[in-house]
Amino acid sequence: MGNRGMEELIPLVNRLQDAFSAIGQACNLDLPQIAVVGGQSAGKSSVLENFVGRDFLPRGSGIVTRRPLVLQLISSTAEWAEFLHCKGKKFTDFDEVRQEIEAETDRVTGANKGISPIPINLRVYSPHVLNLTLIDLPGITKVPVGDQPADIEQQIRDMIMQFICRESCLILAVTPANTDLANSDALKLAKDVDPQGLRTIGVITKLDLMDEGTDARDVLENKLLPLRRGYIGVVNRSQKDIDGRKDIKAALEAERKFFLSHPAYRHMADKMGTPRLQRVLNEQLTNHIRDTLPAFRSKLQSQLLALDKEAEEYRGYRPDDPSRKTKQLLQMVQQFSVDFEKRIEGSGDQVDTVELSGGAKINRIFHERFPFELVKMECDEKEMRREISYAIKNIHGIRTGLFTPDMAFEAIVKKQVIKLKEPCVKCVDMVIQELINTVRQCSNKLECFPRLREETERIVTTHIRDRESRAKEQVLLLIDIQLSYINTNHEDFIGFANAQQRSSQTNKSQGAAGNQVIRKGWLTINNISIMKGGAKEYWFVLTAESLSWFKDDEEKEKKYMLPLDNLKVRDVEKSFMSSKHIFCIFNTESRNVYKDNRTLELACDTQDDVDSWKSSLLRAGVYPEKTVTVESETTSSTDNFSMDPQLERKVETIRNLVDSYMAIVNKCIRDLMPKTIMHLMINNVKDFINAELLAQLYSAGDQNSLMDESQEQAQRRDEVLRTHQALKEALAIIGDISTTTVTTPMPPPVDTSWMGGSRRSPPPSPTAPRRMSSGQRPAPRGAPPPPNRPGPLGPFNNSAESPQAPSRPNRAPPSIPSRRPPPSPTRQAPPS
């Protein structure tokens, strides 16, 4: 390979990649692309080949680049090429690579000069390259030939722009020395995408083909039409050299000899030539690598800091030390106990903001789920009145009673109290499930020791199940105690005399609480038709009398207010396509609830939110729908009876008495259930973990086997120590790279106004010798000056000069100035 500078960069990149490979990460240097832009036959492909150091691009009379060639250089131990359209086929002969490029170009564009924006992707694997992307772009042309479309110039410009507009692309603007630089399309395109000139390098080719007596010294010295990064002159192989298989090394020697022997360039020969261009590009790659080092260093330092504490613990670790196992067992059990208590009792440190802890979920069970389950057990009004009337009639039997019987009241009350057993047992089951889930969450920190985790979960879960039976026995005992004696002398009981009066007072008190806000939150109305916008989310406000929703939580724009009269709640089965949980509100009298809808379907993100809203609606008097059995439907339809006024008064009285007494019982049960469960289960489990768990673990078997670490933990320990050491080495390598490489400063800004829209040519200074463009012969001595004709772009005014400067005699087009040196031997242009 011919690019020595790239080969010097390879060890630098390899050291970085080795450092990152040691810690199992990728070293994403993202080296910049290098795109070669210029007109047709400007020498772009030769510049690209010189940079790579390989002769592989198509050459010959009339052969030009007609499709973008995206060349990916990939560092590898062997050398071969591979095309994206020929995956799996390796090319080791680069003559075959050239032939495949020509064949693939003709396959898409045809053989009659057509072009295509579809790139040819070529990968070259070699131990002598860096991971870079080089792009050979079609030459800019103005006149269509062959099958080329009429807008060929615009198509090629758009194609080039797709590549050079990327910030990570270095632009080599190639212009032949035997053309007018002021008309350079390559520089114009570069200016459009890189106005500051930060990534544009001017390349002047074909210096050896200029007419005798002309040169490009002022341009190469960056005095005329300056660029921030300046210009570099190169001499490529001629067509005769290529046909004669002249290798790149010999071509570089000939180029060096040309610059040293030419009178106009010998003083700056060290700044010219392909090796100089390679050095400039390699300096940019080195700068890029250095620019990425601070981010790499910061990333590695943060990772090292995160592993410091863990690595320190593992550094003196001896897996088979009995004293270490005993000490670690005590620490693990203690940590498990602390974690369990924090999850149940709550903690101010390390607060989980993602999900509710075990204690918070148990609190919801006590104060939302359990009251809701209690209300679900209550029967509806019609069923209650029918049962009371049956009880009264059955007590009187064949006789007609004059007074309201006490036994009817007790029978109905006991039947209602028995119904409380089911929600109470269900409450115990829900709390047990949360306790078991909390134990499993706390045991996650024991996963390093599988047997210890397994035994801990088994022992604590067994104890929870043992306490479950005792807690359920105690809960059922509470219900039996309520059944054993109906205390009609309770201070909150209304009594027979006040039953009717208390009923009216209750109605008044409910009306007075109408403005009380019970709950606020976001809900989605799920049953809005697609024609009206589909499901929408609103801000809902629930009071004791109504359910209102607003556009947002500022509560300024009210959308609707729904009275709660005759409303009930029922569950809606979750649809297959929906991720939300749904419940609906309906009217018991079959009226429309919301506009033309008989039901109002409301959706929440989780089932817990649904249960919480149903509990809040319950407080507002919106009860859940009761499931009516077939037997009860048959009974209600066959036993239609009419009550006489006296029986109706008795039913109303007992109804009020039952409501009053059940309110006392429910209040007592809602108060005693959390206390009973806390005492018999939760507090007992905490005490067991604190006092008994360690002893149970010791009695379960050999404690040394309990502390045998898992295979994953052993791997984790080795990985932490290895990664910690590798991070230290990587930081040291980055430090070495920072001190052994030098950043090449950006050249200062220059006046590039000549690249603007007008692109005028500046007049030479009065003292400057006349320069001649290529193709212009010096006038004989004594000949009159040529007529004052404007150049192809008109007179050039530098931005520093006044636009009113007096006109001067016409000079040659100033882009590639000329000088009259003594004649020197030059190579003639190859025949076209």
C-alpha positions in Angstrom: 0.0 0.0 0.0 1.2 3.5 -0.8 -0.3 5.5 2.1 2.4 5.5 4.8 0.5 8.1 6.9 -2.5 5.9 7.2 -0.3 3.0 8.3 1.1 5.1 11.0 -2.5 5.8 12.3 -3.4 2.1 12.4 -1.5 1.3 15.6 -3.1 4.3 17.3 -6.6 3.1 16.4 -5.7 -0.5 17.2 -4.6 0.5 20.7 -7.9 2.2 21.3 -9.9 -0.7 19.9 -7.9 -3.2 22.1 -8.6 -1.1 25.2 -12.4 -1.1 24.4 -12.4 -4.8 23.4 -11.0 -5.7 26.7 -14.1 -4.3 28.4 -16.4 -5.8 25.8 -17.4 -2.5 24.2 -17.2 -1.0 20.7 -14.8 1.9 20.0 -17.1 4.1 17.9 -14.5 6.5 16.5 -16.8 7.3 13.5 -14.0 8.5 11.3 -15.1 11.0 8.7 -15.9 10.2 5.0 -13.7 11.5 2.3 -15.6 12.6 -0.9 -13.8 13.6 -4.1 -15.7 16.3 -6.1 -14.9 17.8 -9.5 -15.6 17.9 -13.2 -15.3 15.1 -15.6 -11.7 14.0 -16.3 -10.4 16.2 -13.5 -8.4 13.4 -12.0 -10.7 12.5 -9.1 -10.3 8.8 -9.3 -6.5 9.1 -9.4 -6.6 11.2 -6.3 -8.7 8.6 -4.6 -6.5 5.7 -5.7 -3.4 7.5 -4.5 -4.9 8.0 -1.0 -5.8 4.3 -0.8 -2.6 3.1 -2.4 -4.3 0.7 -4.8 -4.9 0.8 -8.5 -8.5 -0.5 -8.8 -10.7 2.1 -10.5 -11.7 1.9 -14.2 -9.5 3.8 -16.7 -9.4 4.3 -20.4 -10.4 6.5 -23.2 -13.9 7.8 -22.6 -14.4 5.9 -19.3 -15.8 8.1 -16.5 -17.5 7.5 -13.2 -21.2 7.3 -13.9 -22.4 5.9 -10.5 -21.2 6.9 -7.0 -18.7 4.4 -5.7 -18.8 4.1 -1.9 -15.6 2.5 -0.9 -15.4 1.2 2.7 -12.0 0.4 4.0 -12.0 -2.1 6.8 -9.0 -3.1 8.8 -8.4 -6.9 8.6 -5.6 -9.4 8.8 -5.9 -10.4 5.1 -6.5 -8.4 1.9 -9.5 -8.8 -0.3 -12.5 -6.9 -1.8 -16.2 -7.6 -1.6 -19.2 -5.9 -3.4 -22.5 -5.5 -1.7 -24.3 -6.8 -4.8 -22.0 -9.9 -4.8 -22.2 -10.8 -1.2 -20.0 -13.8 -0.2 -17.7 -13.5 -3.3 -14.2 -12.4 -2.4 -12.0 -10.6 -5.0 -8.3 -10.9 -4.3 -7.3 -9.6 -7.8 -7.9 -5.9 -8.0 -8.0 -6.1 -11.8 -11.2 -8.2 -11.4 -12.5 -5.4 -9.0 -12.1 -2.9 -11.8 -13.9 -5.1 -14.3 -16.7 -5.7 -11.9 -17.2 -1.9 -11.3 -17.4 -1.4 -15.1 -19.8 -4.3 -15.5 -22.1 -3.2 -12.6 -22.1 0.4 -13.9 -23.2 -0.7 -17.4 -25.8 -3.1 -15.9 -27.7 -0.2 -14.3 -26.8 2.8 -16.6 -26.3 1.1 -19.9 -23.3 1.3 -22.1 -24.2 4.7 -23.7 -23.0 7.3 -21.0 -26.0 7.0 -18.8 -25.8 7.9 -15.1 -27.5 6.6 -12.0 -27.6 7.8 -8.3 -27.6 4.2 -7.1 -24.2 3.7 -5.5 -21.9 0.8 -6.0 -20.8 -0.4 -2.5 -17.3 -1.8 -2.4 -15.6 -3.0 0.8 -11.8 -3.5 0.8 -10.4 -5.5 3.7 -6.7 -5.0 4.3 -4.2 -4.8 7.2 -2.9 -1.5 5.8 -6.0 0.6 6.1 -8.2 2.3 8.7 -11.9 2.0 8.9 -12.8 4.8 6.5 -15.3 5.6 3.8 -14.1 7.1 0.5 -16.5 8.2 -2.1 -15.8 8.6 -5.8 -18.5 10.7 -7.3 -19.5 11.3 -11.0 -17.9 14.3 -12.6 -19.9 17.4 -13.1 -21.0 17.8 -16.7 -23.1 20.4 -18.5 -23.9 19.0 -21.9 -25.7 15.7 -22.1 -24.3 13.0 -24.4 -25.5 9.6 -25.4 -28.5 8.5 -23.3 -28.0 11.2 -20.7 -31.0 13.2 -19.8 -31.4 16.9 -20.5 -31.0 17.9 -16.9 -27.8 15.9 -16.4 -26.1 18.7 -14.6 -28.8 19.1 -12.0 -29.0 15.4 -11.4 -25.3 15.1 -10.8 -25.3 18.1 -8.5 -28.2 16.6 -6.4 -26.3 13.3 -6.3 -23.1 14.9 -5.0 -25.1 17.0 -2.4 -26.4 13.8 -0.9 -22.9 12.9 0.2 -21.0 16.1 0.9 -23.8 17.8 3.0 -22.9 15.4 5.9 -20.9 17.1 8.6 -18.6 14.1 8.9 -17.5 14.3 5.2 -14.2 15.9 4.2 -14.5 17.4 0.7 -11.6 17.2 -1.8 -12.5 19.9 -4.4 -10.6 18.7 -7.5 -9.9 21.2 -10.3 -7.5 20.6 -13.3 -4.8 23.2 -13.6 -5.5 23.7 -17.3 -9.0 25.1 -16.7 -10.4 28.3 -15.2 -10.5 28.0 -11.4 -13.0 30.8 -11.1 -15.5 28.5 -12.9 -14.8 25.5 -10.6 -18.1 23.8 -9.9 -16.3 21.7 -7.2 -15.4 24.8 -5.2 -18.9 26.2 -5.7 -20.6 23.0 -4.3 -18.1 22.9 -1.4 -18.9 26.5 -0.6 -22.7 25.8 -0.5 -22.4 23.0 2.1 -19.2 24.3 3.9 -19.4 28.1 3.9 -16.7 28.4 6.7 -14.3 26.1 4.8 -13.8 23.9 7.8 -13.8 20.6 5.8 -12.8 21.7 2.2 -9.4 21.1 0.7 -8.6 22.4 -2.8 -6.7 19.9 -5.0 -5.1 21.1 -8.2 -4.4 18.3 -10.7 -2.7 18.1 -14.1 0.0 20.7 -13.3 2.3 18.9 -15.7 -0.1 19.5 -18.6 -0.2 23.3 -18.4 1.0 25.2 -21.5 4.6 26.2 -21.6 5.2 29.5 -19.9 2.2 29.2 -17.5 2.0 28.0 -13.9 -0.4 27.9 -10.9 2.0 29.4 -8.3 -0.4 32.1 -7.0 -3.2 29.6 -6.5 -1.0 27.0 -4.8 0.4 29.8 -2.5 -3.3 30.6 -1.6 -2.9 34.2 -2.7 -5.4 34.1 -5.4 -9.0 32.8 -4.8 -7.9 31.6 -1.3 -9.3 28.7 0.7 -9.1 28.3 4.5 -7.2 25.0 4.1 -5.5 26.1 1.0 -4.6 24.1 -2.1 -2.4 21.1 -2.7 -1.1 20.3 -6.2 -0.7 16.8 -7.4 0.5 15.1 -10.5 -1.3 11.9 -11.4 -0.4 9.1 -13.8 -1.1 9.8 -17.5 -3.2 7.4 -19.6 0.1 6.1 -21.1 1.4 5.4 -17.5 -1.8 3.5 -16.6 -1.8 1.5 -19.8 1.9 0.7 -19.2 1.0 -0.6 -15.7 3.2 2.0 -14.0 2.7 1.4 -10.3 1.8 4.0 -7.8 5.2 4.0 -6.0 6.9 4.9 -9.2 4.3 7.5 -10.0 4.9 9.2 -6.6 8.6 9.3 -7.3 7.9 11.0 -10.7 5.6 13.5 -9.0 8.2 14.4 -6.4 10.8 14.9 -9.2 8.4 17.2 -11.0 7.9 19.5 -8.1 11.6 19.7 -7.2 12.6 20.5 -10.8 9.9 23.0 -11.7 11.1 26.6 -11.2 7.6 27.8 -10.1 7.1 25.0 -7.5 10.5 24.0 -6.2 10.3 26.4 -3.3 7.2 24.7 -2.0 7.8 21.2 -3.1 7.4 19.9 0.5 3.9 21.3 0.5 2.9 19.7 -2.8 2.2 16.2 -4.0 0.2 13.2 -3.1 2.2 12.4 0.1 1.4 15.9 1.3 -2.3 15.4 0.6 -2.2 12.1 2.5 -0.5 13.8 5.4 -3.2 16.6 5.5 -6.0 14.0 5.5 -4.3 11.9 8.1 -3.9 15.0 10.3 -7.6 15.4 10.0 -8.1 11.8 11.1 -5.8 12.3 14.0 -7.6 15.5 15.0 -10.9 13.6 14.9 -9.5 10.8 17.1 -8.2 13.3 19.6 -11.5 15.2 19.6 -13.3 11.9 20.6 -10.9 11.2 23.4 -12.5 13.5 26.1 -15.9 11.8 25.6 -14.3 8.4 25.8 -12.3 9.3 28.9 -15.4 10.7 30.6 -17.3 7.5 29.8 -14.6 5.2 31.0 -14.1 7.2 34.2 -17.8 7.0 35.1 -17.8 3.3 34.5 -14.6 2.9 36.6 -16.2 4.9 39.5 -19.3 2.8 39.4 -17.2 -0.4 39.8 -14.7 0.9 42.4 -16.7 -0.2 45.4 -17.7 -3.6 44.1 -14.2 -4.3 42.8 -12.8 -3.4 46.2 -15.1 -6.0 47.9 -14.1 -8.7 45.4 -10.4 -8.0 45.5 -9.7 -10.0 48.7 -12.6 -12.4 48.2 -12.0 -16.1 49.1 -15.1 -18.2 48.3 -14.2 -21.2 50.6 -13.4 -19.2 53.7 -15.8 -20.4 56.5 -15.6 -17.2 58.5 -16.5 -15.2 55.4 -19.6 -17.5 54.8 -20.8 -17.0 58.4 -20.3 -13.3 58.3 -22.0 -13.0 54.9 -25.0 -15.2 56.0 -25.6 -12.8 59.0 -25.3 -9.8 56.7 -27.7 -11.2 54.1 -30.4 -12.2 56.7 -30.1 -8.8 58.3 -30.4 -7.0 55.0 -33.4 -9.2 54.1 -35.1 -8.2 57.4 -34.4 -4.5 56.8 -35.7 -4.6 53.2 -38.9 -6.4 54.3 -39.6 -3.9 57.0 -39.0 -0.9 54.7 -41.3 -2.3 52.0 -44.1 -2.8 54.6 -43.7 0.2 56.9 -42.4 2.6 54.2 -39.1 4.4 54.1 -37.9 7.9 53.1 -34.7 6.6 51.5 -34.5 4.8 48.2 -38.2 5.5 47.4 -39.6 3.5 44.5 -41.2 5.8 42.0 -42.2 3.1 39.5 -44.7 0.9 41.4 -46.3 0.6 44.8 -44.5 -1.2 47.5 -46.1 -4.1 49.5 -47.2 -1.8 52.4 -48.8 0.7 50.0 -50.7 -2.1 48.3 -51.9 -3.6 51.6 -53.1 -0.1 52.6 -55.2 0.0 49.4 -56.6 -3.4 50.2 -57.7 -2.2 53.7 -59.2 1.1 52.7 -60.4 0.6 49.1 -60.7 -3.0 48.1 -62.2 -4.3 51.3 -64.9 -1.7 51.7 -65.9 -2.2 48.1 -66.2 -5.9 48.6 -68.4 -5.3 51.7 -70.8 -3.2 49.7 -71.0 -5.7 46.9 -72.4 -8.2 49.5 -75.4 -5.9 50.2 -78.6 -6.8 48.5 -80.7 -4.4 46.5 -83.7 -2.5 47.9 -86.4 -4.7 46.3 -84.8 -7.9 47.5 -84.4 -6.6 51.0 -88.1 -5.5 51.3 -89.3 -8.8 50.0 -87.2 -10.7 52.5 -88.5 -8.5 55.4 -92.1 -9.0 54.3 -91.6 -12.8 54.1 -90.0 -12.8 57.6 -92.9 -10.8 59.1 -95.6 -13.0 57.5 -93.8 -16.2 58.4 -93.4 -15.1 62.1 -97.1 -14.2 62.4 -98.1 -17.4 60.6 -101.9 -17.8 60.4 -102.5 -14.9 62.7 -102.6 -11.2 61.7 -100.0 -9.4 63.8 -100.6 -6.0 65.4 -97.0 -5.2 66.2 -93.7 -5.3 64.3 -91.9 -8.5 65.4 -88.4 -8.3 66.8 -87.5 -11.7 65.4 -87.9 -10.5 61.8 -85.3 -7.8 62.5 -82.9 -10.3 64.0 -83.3 -12.8 61.2 -82.6 -10.2 58.5 -79.6 -8.8 60.4 -78.0 -12.2 61.0 -78.5 -13.1 57.3 -76.7 -9.8 56.4 -73.9 -10.4 58.9 -73.2 -13.9 57.5 -72.7 -12.4 54.1 -69.7 -10.5 55.5 -67.6 -13.7 55.9 -66.8 -13.9 52.2 -65.3 -10.4 51.8 -63.4 -10.8 55.1 -61.7 -14.0 54.0 -61.0 -12.5 50.6 -59.3 -9.6 52.3 -57.0 -12.0 54.2 -56.2 -13.8 50.9 -55.2 -10.5 49.2 -53.0 -9.5 52.0 -51.3 -12.9 52.1 -50.6 -12.6 48.4 -49.0 -9.2 48.8 -46.8 -10.5 51.7 -45.6 -13.4 49.6 -44.8 -11.0 46.7 -42.9 -8.7 49.1 -40.8 -11.7 50.3 -39.9 -12.6 46.7 -38.9 -9.0 45.9 -36.7 -8.8 49.0 -35.1 -12.1 48.2 -33.9 -10.8 44.9 -30.8 -9.5 46.7 -30.0 -13.1 47.7 -29.8 -14.4 44.1 -26.0 -14.6 44.4 -26.7 -17.6 46.7 -29.4 -19.8 45.1 -29.8 -22.2 48.1 -30.0 -19.4 50.6 -32.6 -17.6 48.6 -34.6 -20.8 48.1 -34.5 -21.7 51.8 -35.4 -18.2 52.9 -38.4 -18.0 50.7 -39.5 -21.5 51.8 -39.2 -20.7 55.5 -40.9 -17.3 55.4 -43.7 -18.4 53.0 -44.4 -21.5 55.2 -44.7 -19.2 58.2 -47.1 -16.9 56.3 -49.3 -19.8 55.3 -49.3 -21.0 59.0 -50.4 -17.5 60.1 -53.0 -17.5 57.3 -55.1 -20.2 58.9 -55.0 -18.5 62.3 -55.9 -15.1 60.8 -58.9 -16.6 59.0 -60.0 -18.4 62.2 -59.9 -15.1 64.0 -61.7 -13.2 61.3 -64.5 -15.8 61.2 -64.6 -15.6 65.0 -65.2 -11.8 64.7 -68.3 -12.6 62.5 -69.5 -15.2 64.9 -69.2 -12.8 67.7 -71.4 -10.3 65.8 -73.9 -13.1 65.3 -73.9 -14.2 68.9 -75.6 -11.1 70.2 -77.6 -8.4 68.5 -77.0 -5.3 70.7 -80.0 -3.1 70.1 -78.9 -0.9 73.0 -75.9 0.4 71.1 -75.5 4.1 71.3 -75.5 4.5 67.5 -78.6 2.3 67.0 -81.7 4.4 66.1 -84.3 2.1 67.9 -87.9 1.4 66.9 -89.3 4.8 67.9 -86.7 6.8 65.9 -86.5 4.6 62.8 -88.8 6.8 60.6 -87.4 10.1 61.9 -83.8 8.9 61.4 -84.6 8.0 57.8 -85.6 11.5 56.9 -82.6 13.0 58.7 -80.3 10.8 56.7 -81.9 12.0 53.4 -81.3 15.6 54.5 -77.7 15.0 55.5 -77.0 13.4 52.1 -78.4 16.5 50.4 -76.2 18.8 52.5 -73.0 16.9 51.4 -73.6 17.5 47.7 -70.7 19.8 47.1 -68.1 17.5 48.7 -65.3 16.5 46.2 -64.6 12.8 46.5 -62.0 12.2 43.8 -60.3 13.8 40.8 -58.3 12.2 38.0 -57.8 11.4 34.3 -60.1 8.9 32.7 -60.7 7.9 29.0 -64.3 7.8 27.7 -64.1 4.7 25.6 -67.4 4.5 23.8 -67.3 7.7 21.7 -67.8 6.8 18.1 -65.0 7.1 15.6 -67.0 9.7 13.6 -66.9 11.9 16.7 -63.2 11.5 17.3 -63.0 8.2 19.1 -61.8 7.6 22.6 -60.7 10.7 24.4 -59.1 11.5 27.8 -60.7 14.0 30.2 -60.2 15.3 33.7 -63.0 13.8 35.9 -64.3 15.3 39.2 -66.5 13.2 41.4 -68.7 14.8 44.1 -71.4 13.4 46.3 -74.1 14.4 43.8 -72.5 14.4 40.3 -69.7 13.2 38.0 -68.2 16.0 35.8 -65.4 16.0 33.3 -63.3 18.8 31.9 -60.9 19.3 29.0 -57.9 19.5 31.3 -57.0 19.6 34.9 -57.3 23.4 35.1 -61.1 22.7 35.2 -62.0 25.8 33.1 -63.8 24.1 30.2 -66.5 21.8 31.5 -67.6 19.2 29.0 -70.4 17.5 30.8 -72.0 17.0 34.3 -73.7 13.7 35.1 -76.1 13.5 38.1 -75.6 10.3 40.2 -79.2 9.5 40.6 -80.2 5.9 39.7 -76.7 5.1 38.5 -74.8 1.9 39.0 -71.4 0.5 38.1 -70.5 -2.8 36.3 -67.3 -4.3 34.9 -66.7 -4.4 31.2 -64.6 -7.3 29.7 -61.3 -6.0 28.4 -61.2 -6.1 24.6 -58.5 -8.0 22.7 -57.1 -4.9 21.0 -57.2 -2.6 24.0 -54.5 -2.3 26.7 -56.8 -0.4 29.1 -59.1 -1.7 31.8 -62.7 -0.6 31.5 -65.8 -0.2 33.7 -69.1 1.4 32.8 -71.8 3.5 34.5 -75.5 2.9 33.5 -78.9 4.0 34.6 -81.1 1.5 36.4 -84.2 2.9 34.7 -82.7 2.2 31.2 -82.3 5.9 30.4 -79.4 7.4 28.4 -76.5 8.3 30.6 -74.4 10.4 28.2 -76.0 12.0 25.1 -77.2 9.0 23.0 -75.4 6.4 25.0 -77.1 4.1 27.4 -73.8 3.5 29.2 -70.7 5.5 29.9 -67.6 3.4 29.4 -64.5 4.7 31.3 -61.0 3.3 30.9 -58.0 3.2 33.2 -54.4 2.1 32.6 -54.4 -0.5 35.4 -56.9 -2.7 37.3 -55.8 -0.9 40.5 -57.1 2.4 39.1 -60.4 0.8 38.2 -60.8 -0.6 41.7 -59.9 2.8 43.2 -62.5 4.6 41.1 -65.2 2.0 41.9 -64.4 2.5 45.6 -64.8 6.3 45.2 -68.1 5.9 43.3 -69.2 3.7 46.1 -68.6 6.5 48.6 -70.8 8.7 46.3 -73.6 6.2 46.4 -73.1 4.6 43.0 -73.2 0.9 43.9 -72.0 -2.0 41.8 -74.6 -4.0 39.8 -75.6 -7.2 41.5 -75.7 -10.5 39.7 -79.2 -11.8 39.7 -79.6 -15.6 39.7 -82.2 -17.5 37.7 -83.8 -18.6 40.9 -84.3 -15.1 42.3 -85.6 -13.9 38.9 -88.2 -16.7 39.0 -89.1 -15.9 42.6 -89.5 -12.2 41.9 -91.7 -12.9 38.8 -94.0 -15.4 40.5 -94.3 -13.9 43.9 -95.7 -10.5 42.9 -97.8 -9.4 45.8 -99.3 -6.3 47.1 -98.7 -5.1 50.7 -101.4 -3.5 52.8 -100.4 -0.1 54.4 -99.9 -1.7 57.8 -97.4 -4.3 56.5 -95.7 -1.6 54.4 -95.1 0.5 57.5 -93.7 -2.5 59.3 -91.3 -3.3 56.4 -90.2 0.3 56.3 -89.5 0.3 60.0 -87.5 -2.9 60.0 -85.7 -1.8 56.8 -84.4 1.4 58.7 -83.5 -0.7 61.7 -81.5 -3.1 59.6 -79.7 -0.3 57.8 -78.8 1.3 61.2 -77.5 -1.9 62.8 -75.6 -3.0 59.7 -73.9 0.3 59.5 -72.7 -0.3 63.1 -71.5 -3.8 62.2 -69.8 -2.7 59.0 -68.0 0.1 60.8 -66.8 -2.3 63.4 -65.6 -4.9 60.9 -63.9 -2.3 58.7 -62.0 -1.1 61.9 -61.2 -4.6 63.3 -60.1 -6.3 60.1 -56.9 -4.3 59.5 -56.0 -4.5 63.1 -56.6 -8.2 63.2 -54.5 -8.8 60.1 -51.8 -6.5 61.3 -51.5 -8.2 64.6 -51.8 -11.9 63.6 -50.0 -11.7 60.3 -47.9 -8.7 59.3 -46.4 -7.8 62.6 -45.9 -11.5 63.4 -44.1 -12.1 60.1 -41.8 -9.2 60.8 -41.0 -10.5 64.3 -40.4 -13.9 62.9 -37.9 -12.7 60.3 -36.1 -10.6 62.9 -35.9 -13.3 65.6 -36.4 -16.7 64.1 -35.3 -16.7 60.4 -31.5 -17.1 61.1 -32.1 -20.0 63.6 -34.4 -21.7 61.0 -31.7 -21.3 58.4 -29.1 -22.9 60.6 -31.4 -25.8 61.5 -32.2 -26.3 57.8 -28.8 -27.9 57.0 -25.2 -27.1 56.5 -24.8 -23.3 56.4 -21.7 -23.6 54.3 -23.7 -25.1 51.5 -26.3 -22.3 51.9 -23.6 -19.8 51.1 -22.3 -21.6 47.9 -22.4 -18.8 45.3 -24.1 -19.3 41.9 -22.1 -19.8 38.8 -23.4 -16.5 37.6 -22.1 -14.7 40.7 -18.7 -16.3 40.2 -18.7 -15.1 36.6 -19.9 -11.7 37.7 -17.1 -11.3 40.3 -14.4 -12.3 37.7 -16.0 -9.9 35.2 -16.0 -7.0 37.6 -12.4 -7.5 38.5 -11.4 -7.9 34.8 -13.4 -5.0 33.6 -12.1 -2.8 36.4 -8.5 -3.6 35.4 -9.3 -3.1 31.7 -10.9 0.3 32.4 -7.7 1.4 34.2 -5.6 0.2 31.2 -7.9 1.9 28.7 -7.6 5.2 30.6 -3.8 4.9 30.6 -3.8 4.2 26.8 -6.0 7.2 26.2 -3.6 9.3 28.3 -0.7 8.0 26.2 -2.5 8.9 23.0 -3.3 12.4 24.2 0.4 13.0 25.0 1.9 11.3 21.9 -0.3 12.9 19.3 -0.4 16.5 18.3 -3.5 18.4 17.2 -3.1 20.3 14.0 -4.6 23.7 14.4 -7.3 24.9 12.0 -5.9 27.5 9.6 -7.2 31.1 10.2 -10.2 32.2 8.1 -9.6 33.8 4.7 -11.6 36.0 2.5 -13.8 33.6 0.4 -16.2 36.1 -0.9 -15.0 35.2 -4.4 -16.9 31.9 -3.9 -20.2 33.8 -3.5 -22.9 34.4 -6.1 -21.0 36.9 -8.3 -17.7 35.1 -8.3 -15.7 37.8 -9.9 -12.0 37.7 -10.7 -9.7 40.1 -8.7 -7.4 42.3 -10.7 -3.7 41.7 -10.0 -1.7 44.2 -8.2 0.1 46.9 -10.2 3.4 45.6 -9.3 2.6 41.9 -9.8 4.1 40.3 -13.0 1.6 39.3 -15.6 0.2 35.8 -15.3 -1.1 33.8 -18.2 -3.8 31.2 -18.0 -3.3 27.9 -19.7 -3.7 28.0 -23.4 -2.8 31.7 -23.7 0.6 32.5 -25.3 2.7 35.5 -24.3 2.4 38.4 -26.7 5.5 39.3 -28.7 7.6 42.3 -27.6 6.2 45.6 -28.7 2.8 44.2 -29.6 -0.2 46.4 -28.7 -2.2 45.4 -25.7 -5.3 43.3 -26.3 -8.7 45.0 -26.4 -10.4 45.4 -23.1 -12.8 42.4 -23.1 -14.5 41.1 -20.0 -13.6 37.6 -19.0 -16.1 34.8 -18.9 -17.3 35.8 -15.4 -16.8 39.6 -15.8 -14.3 41.7 -13.8 -13.5 40.3 -10.3 -13.7 42.7 -7.4 -12.2 41.5 -4.1 -14.4 42.3 -1.1 -11.7 44.6 0.3 -11.7 46.7 -2.8 -14.1 49.5 -3.7 -16.8 48.4 -6.2 -16.0 51.7 -8.0 -12.4 50.8 -8.7 -11.3 52.0 -12.2 -11.2 49.4 -14.9 -7.8 47.9 -15.9 -6.7 46.3 -19.0 -8.0 42.8 -19.4 -5.8 40.0 -18.0 -6.0 36.3 -18.5 -8.6 34.4 -16.4 -7.0 34.6 -13.0 -8.0 31.3 -11.5 -4.9 29.5 -12.6 -2.3 32.3 -13.1 0.7 31.8 -15.3 4.3 32.9 -15.2 6.9 32.9 -17.8 9.7 30.7 -16.5 12.6 29.4 -18.6 11.4 26.5 -20.7 11.4 23.2 -18.9 10.7 19.8 -20.2 7.0 18.9 -19.6 5.1 15.8 -20.5 2.6 16.2 -23.3 -1.1 15.4 -22.8 -2.1 11.9 -23.8 -4.2 11.7 -26.9 -7.9 11.7 -26.1 
